[in-house]
Amino acid sequence: MRKIFLATLIGLPAFLISCNDQPTCIPEQTDLIKIAFIDIVGNPKNIILTSLTVDNSGDSFPVFNDTISNVIIPLNPLDSSIIIRFYQDTISNYIALSYTTIPVVLNPKCELEMKFDFLKMDSTDFEDVDVVESAISLQTARNIEVTH
């Protein structure tokens, strides 16, 4: 009886580890643009947004009426551009961006994952907007800085 118990104790973890060779297939969510509002010297600046919209999007964003210093916006993998509109009490501004999507196979057993890259600003009516990182990844602290 003791030999069966020891064999089970040793064999079960080895069996479980060997069965775990399947890919996880979890998307890395690299489709998020990170926009930071900064002051003239580069420090975070809080602004009060009453709402935010994305043109041609079925997505709804909450009405903020809150003080924020950064915003994270998801990209549409079926598109190659986005226009984000920021509404404050009496002011509205926009940023028009373009990007590329590249299908990536992480593992042959997983579905394609879309990688977003080459973020570029097309136009804006803010005074000063810079694309500080065109690569879109989880490790990127911010893609765009808006001096406000």
C-alpha positions as CSV (number, residue, x, y, z in Angstrom):
1,M,0.0,0.0,0.0
2,R,2.9,2.3,0.8
3,K,4.5,1.7,-2.6
4,I,1.2,2.7,-4.4
5,F,0.9,5.8,-2.3
6,L,4.6,6.8,-3.1
7,A,4.1,6.1,-6.8
8,T,1.0,8.2,-6.9
9,L,2.6,11.0,-5.0
10,I,5.6,11.1,-7.4
11,G,3.7,10.1,-10.6
12,L,0.7,12.5,-10.4
13,P,2.8,15.8,-10.4
14,A,4.9,14.5,-13.3
15,F,1.8,13.6,-15.2
16,L,0.2,17.0,-14.6
17,I,3.3,18.8,-15.7
18,S,3.7,16.8,-18.9
19,C,0.1,17.5,-19.8
20,N,0.6,21.2,-19.6
21,D,2.3,21.7,-23.0
22,Q,-0.7,23.4,-24.6
23,P,-0.3,27.1,-25.6
24,T,-2.2,29.6,-23.4
25,C,-3.5,31.6,-26.5
26,I,-4.2,34.6,-24.3
27,P,-4.0,37.9,-26.3
28,E,-1.5,40.3,-25.0
29,Q,-3.8,43.3,-25.4
30,T,-1.3,45.5,-27.2
31,D,-4.1,47.6,-28.8
32,L,-4.1,50.4,-26.2
33,I,-3.0,53.9,-27.0
34,K,-1.8,55.7,-23.9
35,I,-2.3,59.5,-23.9
36,A,-0.7,61.7,-21.2
37,F,-1.5,65.3,-20.5
38,I,1.5,67.3,-19.4
39,D,2.4,70.9,-18.6
40,I,5.1,73.0,-20.3
41,V,8.0,71.4,-18.4
42,G,6.8,67.8,-18.9
43,N,5.1,67.1,-15.6
44,P,1.7,65.4,-15.5
45,K,-1.2,67.9,-15.8
46,N,-4.7,67.2,-14.5
47,I,-7.5,68.3,-16.8
48,I,-11.3,67.9,-16.3
49,L,-12.9,66.0,-19.1
50,T,-16.7,66.0,-19.4
51,S,-16.7,63.4,-22.2
52,L,-14.6,61.6,-24.7
53,T,-15.7,60.1,-28.1
54,V,-14.1,58.1,-30.9
55,D,-15.4,58.9,-34.4
56,N,-17.0,56.0,-36.3
57,S,-17.0,53.9,-33.2
58,G,-19.8,51.9,-31.6
59,D,-17.8,52.1,-28.3
60,S,-19.2,54.3,-25.6
61,F,-17.0,56.0,-23.2
62,P,-18.2,57.2,-19.8
63,V,-18.8,60.9,-19.1
64,F,-15.9,61.7,-16.8
65,N,-16.6,65.1,-15.2
66,D,-13.4,64.1,-13.4
67,T,-9.8,65.2,-13.1
68,I,-7.5,63.0,-15.1
69,S,-3.9,63.2,-16.4
70,N,-3.9,60.3,-18.8
71,V,-6.3,58.3,-21.0
72,I,-6.1,54.8,-22.4
73,I,-8.0,54.2,-25.7
74,P,-8.4,50.8,-27.4
75,L,-7.7,50.6,-31.2
76,N,-9.9,48.8,-33.7
77,P,-8.0,46.0,-35.5
78,L,-10.3,46.4,-38.5
79,D,-9.4,50.0,-39.1
80,S,-6.1,51.9,-39.6
81,S,-7.1,55.3,-38.1
82,I,-8.8,56.8,-35.2
83,I,-10.1,60.3,-34.3
84,I,-10.4,60.9,-30.5
85,R,-12.4,63.9,-29.3
86,F,-11.9,65.4,-25.9
87,Y,-14.6,67.6,-24.4
88,Q,-14.1,70.0,-21.5
89,D,-16.6,72.5,-20.2
90,T,-16.4,75.0,-23.1
91,I,-13.6,73.5,-25.2
92,S,-13.4,70.5,-27.5
93,N,-10.2,69.2,-29.1
94,Y,-9.4,66.2,-31.3
95,I,-6.4,64.1,-32.2
96,A,-6.5,62.1,-35.5
97,L,-4.1,59.1,-35.6
98,S,-3.2,56.4,-38.0
99,Y,-1.6,53.0,-37.3
100,T,-0.9,49.7,-38.9
101,T,-2.1,46.3,-37.8
102,I,0.0,43.2,-38.4
103,P,-1.3,39.7,-37.9
104,V,1.0,37.6,-35.7
105,V,1.0,33.9,-35.1
106,L,2.1,33.3,-31.5
107,N,1.6,29.6,-31.7
108,P,0.2,27.4,-34.6
109,K,-2.5,26.1,-32.2
110,C,-3.7,29.7,-31.4
111,E,-5.7,32.1,-33.5
112,L,-4.0,35.1,-35.1
113,E,-3.3,38.0,-32.8
114,M,-3.1,41.6,-34.2
115,K,-0.1,43.6,-33.4
116,F,-0.5,47.4,-33.6
117,D,2.4,49.5,-34.6
118,F,3.7,52.6,-36.4
119,L,1.4,55.1,-34.6
120,K,1.4,58.4,-36.3
121,M,-0.4,61.7,-35.7
122,D,-2.3,62.9,-38.8
123,S,-3.8,66.1,-37.4
124,T,-4.9,67.8,-34.2
125,D,-6.3,71.1,-32.9
126,F,-4.4,70.9,-29.6
127,E,-1.4,73.4,-29.6
128,D,1.3,70.8,-28.9
129,V,1.0,67.0,-29.4
130,D,3.9,64.6,-29.7
131,V,4.0,60.9,-30.5
132,V,6.7,59.9,-28.1
133,E,6.5,56.1,-28.8
134,S,5.1,54.8,-32.0
135,A,5.3,51.2,-30.9
136,I,2.1,50.1,-29.1
137,S,2.9,47.6,-26.3
138,L,2.1,46.8,-22.7
139,Q,5.6,48.0,-21.7
140,T,5.1,51.5,-23.2
141,A,4.4,54.0,-20.5
142,R,2.8,56.5,-23.0
143,N,2.5,56.9,-26.7
144,I,1.3,60.5,-26.9
145,E,2.0,63.6,-24.9
146,V,-0.4,66.5,-25.0
147,T,1.0,69.8,-23.6
148,H,-2.1,71.5,-22.2
